[in-house]
Amino acid sequence: MRAAFFDLDKTVIAKSSLVALGPEFHARGMLRRRTLAWAAMSQMLFLRFGADEEKLTKIRESVLKVTKGWDAEEIRELVAETITELIEPLIYAEALELIDHHLGQGDEVWLVSMSPTEVVEPFAELLGITGAIASRAKIDAQGKFTGEMEFFAQGENKAIAIRDLAEKRGIDLAESFSYSDSVTDIPMLEVVGHAFAVNPDKELAKTAHEKEWPILTFSHPVRAHDRHKSHTPFLVSAIVLGGFALIGRRKMRKR
């Protein structure tokens, strides 16, 4: 069995899912205006320069501090109520067509994101895919976030989770696919046989050239329920096969 693993932020959707939900958190009194402004600034820097492990660690610590005491079920309900309005319009049409391509080939399709499971799992359901690997915050007996992390789906942890999943489900990683925009996801890209850099940051673009990973550009938004109306200006299957052909030609030249 093959699988395709997609990073979420800046790969399947155009911005951070948590930042997209920020105004709703603020409207419900869960975030202060200063925190919302900080999140917006961080998002702009992230889009412009990408993020290394140190920056992501700081983001994780800040998020845990802010969300301590939040009710986990309330967050799930908030996401369910707002996902079609706030996150669905951010989906890249190219990502959606690529997901449909993999599903049509009989591949499993998984989101792999450092965003919390309360956000990522509903989005996976919206897309109609196999499932999700996401960060899990610790929750106390009252159902509140403790401000600690049980599992942080980032960097090498993404690769570890993918390997564990592959072992449980009988997925052939050598024949599988990964898609991401960030240099921090190199472990996730390296764990499969077919890696693709999507809208890559500077460092990932450099690594992609060195490793001869195809680079894809996603830029056209479309809603998930309008997927049958989508007319992306290229055939996804042609891009995937074309990427493999390019790799093959480069290897032949090296020989």
C-alpha positions as CSV (number, residue, x, y, z in Angstrom):
1,M,0.0,0.0,0.0
2,R,1.1,3.5,-0.8
3,A,0.4,6.8,1.0
4,A,0.7,10.5,0.4
5,F,1.7,12.7,3.4
6,F,0.8,16.4,3.2
7,D,2.0,19.2,5.5
8,L,-0.9,21.5,6.2
9,D,0.1,25.2,6.6
10,K,1.5,26.8,3.4
11,T,1.2,23.4,1.6
12,V,-2.5,22.5,1.6
13,I,-3.7,25.9,2.8
14,A,-2.2,29.4,2.2
15,K,-1.5,30.4,5.8
16,S,-1.3,29.1,9.3
17,S,-4.5,27.4,10.4
18,L,-4.1,28.7,13.9
19,V,-3.7,32.3,12.7
20,A,-6.8,31.9,10.5
21,L,-8.8,30.9,13.6
22,G,-7.2,33.8,15.7
23,P,-10.0,36.4,15.1
24,E,-12.6,33.9,16.2
25,F,-10.6,33.1,19.3
26,H,-10.4,36.8,20.0
27,A,-14.1,37.4,19.4
28,R,-14.9,34.7,22.0
29,G,-12.7,36.3,24.5
30,M,-10.0,33.6,24.4
31,L,-7.2,35.8,22.9
32,R,-6.2,39.3,23.8
33,R,-5.8,41.8,20.9
34,R,-2.0,42.0,21.6
35,T,-1.7,38.2,21.2
36,L,-3.7,38.4,17.9
37,A,-1.4,41.1,16.6
38,W,1.7,39.1,17.6
39,A,0.3,36.1,15.7
40,A,-0.4,38.1,12.6
41,M,3.2,39.5,12.6
42,S,4.6,36.0,13.2
43,Q,2.6,34.8,10.2
44,M,4.0,37.5,7.9
45,L,7.6,36.6,9.0
46,F,6.8,32.9,8.5
47,L,5.5,33.4,5.0
48,R,8.5,35.7,4.1
49,F,11.4,33.8,5.7
50,G,10.2,30.4,6.8
51,A,10.9,29.0,10.2
52,D,13.7,27.0,11.7
53,E,13.6,24.7,14.7
54,E,14.4,27.5,17.2
55,K,11.6,29.7,15.9
56,L,9.1,26.8,16.0
57,T,10.0,25.9,19.5
58,K,9.3,29.5,20.6
59,I,6.0,29.4,18.7
60,R,5.1,26.1,20.5
61,E,5.9,27.5,23.9
62,S,3.9,30.7,23.3
63,V,0.9,28.7,22.1
64,L,1.0,26.4,25.1
65,K,1.2,29.4,27.4
66,V,-1.8,31.1,25.8
67,T,-4.0,28.0,25.6
68,K,-3.4,26.7,29.1
69,G,-6.8,26.3,30.7
70,W,-8.8,26.2,27.4
71,D,-11.5,23.6,27.2
72,A,-10.5,21.0,24.5
73,E,-14.1,20.2,23.6
74,E,-14.9,23.9,23.2
75,I,-12.0,24.2,20.7
76,R,-13.3,21.3,18.7
77,E,-16.7,22.8,18.6
78,L,-15.3,26.2,17.6
79,V,-13.4,24.6,14.7
80,A,-16.4,22.6,13.6
81,E,-18.5,25.8,13.5
82,T,-16.0,28.0,11.7
83,I,-13.9,25.7,9.5
84,T,-15.9,26.2,6.3
85,E,-15.8,30.0,6.7
86,L,-12.3,30.6,8.0
87,I,-10.1,27.7,6.8
88,E,-11.7,26.1,3.8
89,P,-11.3,29.2,1.5
90,L,-7.6,29.0,2.1
91,I,-7.2,25.6,0.4
92,Y,-5.0,25.5,-2.7
93,A,-6.7,24.1,-5.7
94,E,-3.5,22.4,-6.8
95,A,-3.3,20.7,-3.4
96,L,-6.9,19.6,-3.7
97,E,-6.4,18.1,-7.1
98,L,-3.3,16.4,-6.0
99,I,-5.1,14.9,-3.1
100,D,-7.9,13.7,-5.4
101,H,-5.2,12.3,-7.7
102,H,-3.8,10.2,-4.9
103,L,-7.2,9.0,-3.7
104,G,-8.1,8.1,-7.2
105,Q,-4.9,5.9,-7.4
106,G,-6.0,4.1,-4.2
107,D,-3.4,5.8,-2.0
108,E,-4.0,6.7,1.6
109,V,-3.8,10.4,2.2
110,W,-2.7,11.9,5.5
111,L,-2.3,15.4,6.8
112,V,0.9,15.8,8.9
113,S,0.9,19.1,10.8
114,M,2.3,20.7,13.9
115,S,-1.1,22.3,14.5
116,P,-3.2,20.7,17.2
117,T,-5.3,17.7,16.6
118,E,-8.4,19.6,17.5
119,V,-7.8,21.7,14.3
120,V,-6.2,19.2,12.0
121,E,-8.6,16.2,12.4
122,P,-11.8,18.2,11.5
123,F,-9.9,19.5,8.4
124,A,-8.9,16.0,7.4
125,E,-12.6,15.0,7.6
126,L,-13.6,18.0,5.5
127,L,-11.1,16.9,2.8
128,G,-12.4,13.4,2.9
129,I,-9.0,11.9,3.4
130,T,-7.7,8.9,5.4
131,G,-6.6,10.8,8.6
132,A,-4.2,13.1,10.3
133,I,-1.0,13.2,12.3
134,A,-1.0,16.3,14.5
135,S,0.4,17.8,17.8
136,R,-1.4,16.7,20.9
137,A,-1.5,18.9,24.0
138,K,-1.9,17.3,27.5
139,I,-5.5,17.5,28.8
140,D,-6.4,17.2,32.5
141,A,-9.3,15.3,34.1
142,Q,-11.6,18.3,33.5
143,G,-10.9,18.4,29.8
144,K,-8.7,21.5,30.0
145,F,-5.3,22.0,28.3
146,T,-2.5,21.9,30.9
147,G,0.0,24.0,29.0
148,E,2.2,21.0,28.3
149,M,2.7,19.0,25.1
150,E,2.1,15.3,24.8
151,F,3.4,15.0,21.2
152,F,4.8,17.8,19.0
153,A,4.4,16.9,15.4
154,Q,7.4,18.8,14.0
155,G,10.9,18.0,12.6
156,E,12.1,14.5,13.2
157,N,8.9,13.7,15.2
158,K,6.9,13.9,11.9
159,A,9.2,11.2,10.4
160,I,8.9,9.0,13.5
161,A,5.1,9.3,13.5
162,I,5.0,8.4,9.8
163,R,7.2,5.3,10.3
164,D,5.0,4.2,13.2
165,L,1.9,4.7,11.1
166,A,3.4,2.8,8.1
167,E,4.3,-0.2,10.3
168,K,0.8,-0.4,11.7
169,R,-1.0,0.0,8.4
170,G,1.4,-1.8,6.1
171,I,2.4,1.3,4.1
172,D,5.4,0.9,1.7
173,L,7.3,4.2,2.4
174,A,9.7,3.6,-0.4
175,E,6.7,3.9,-2.8
176,S,5.0,6.7,-0.9
177,F,4.9,10.5,-1.3
178,S,5.5,13.6,0.9
179,Y,4.7,17.2,0.3
180,S,5.9,20.2,2.3
181,D,7.0,23.8,2.2
182,S,9.5,24.0,5.1
183,V,13.1,23.1,5.7
184,T,12.0,21.8,9.2
185,D,10.1,19.0,7.3
186,I,13.1,17.5,5.6
187,P,12.9,14.4,7.9
188,M,9.3,13.9,6.7
189,L,10.4,14.3,3.1
190,E,13.3,12.0,3.4
191,V,11.3,9.2,5.0
192,V,9.5,8.4,1.7
193,G,10.6,7.5,-1.8
194,H,9.0,10.4,-3.5
195,A,9.5,13.8,-2.0
196,F,8.1,17.1,-3.3
197,A,8.9,20.7,-2.1
198,V,5.7,22.9,-2.3
199,N,6.1,26.7,-2.3
200,P,9.4,26.0,-0.5
201,D,11.2,28.4,1.8
202,K,14.8,29.4,0.8
203,E,16.5,26.6,2.7
204,L,14.2,23.8,1.5
205,A,14.5,25.1,-2.1
206,K,18.2,24.7,-1.7
207,T,17.9,21.2,-0.3
208,A,15.4,20.2,-3.0
209,H,17.8,21.3,-5.7
210,E,20.6,19.3,-4.1
211,K,18.5,16.2,-3.6
212,E,16.7,16.6,-7.0
213,W,13.3,16.8,-5.4
214,P,10.6,18.3,-7.8
215,I,9.4,21.8,-6.7
216,L,5.7,22.6,-7.1
217,T,4.0,26.0,-6.9
218,F,0.5,26.2,-5.4
219,S,-1.3,29.5,-5.6
220,H,-5.0,29.1,-6.6
221,P,-7.6,29.0,-3.8
222,V,-10.8,26.8,-4.0
223,R,-13.3,25.5,-1.5
224,A,-13.3,21.7,-0.8
225,H,-17.0,21.3,-1.7
226,D,-16.3,23.0,-5.1
227,R,-13.5,20.5,-6.0
228,H,-15.5,19.2,-9.0
229,K,-15.6,22.7,-10.4
230,S,-11.8,23.3,-10.0
231,H,-9.8,23.8,-13.2
232,T,-6.2,24.1,-12.1
233,P,-4.0,25.3,-15.0
234,F,-2.0,22.0,-15.1
235,L,-2.7,18.3,-14.8
236,V,-1.5,17.0,-11.5
237,S,-0.6,13.6,-12.7
238,A,1.5,15.1,-15.5
239,I,3.4,17.2,-12.9
240,V,4.0,14.1,-10.7
241,L,5.1,12.0,-13.6
242,G,7.1,14.8,-15.1
243,G,9.0,15.3,-11.9
244,F,9.9,11.6,-11.8
245,A,11.0,11.8,-15.5
246,L,13.2,14.9,-14.7
247,I,14.9,13.0,-11.8
248,G,15.4,10.0,-14.1
249,R,17.1,12.2,-16.8
250,R,19.4,13.8,-14.2
251,K,20.4,10.4,-12.9
252,M,21.1,9.1,-16.4
253,R,23.3,12.2,-17.1
254,K,25.3,11.5,-13.9
255,R,26.0,8.0,-15.1
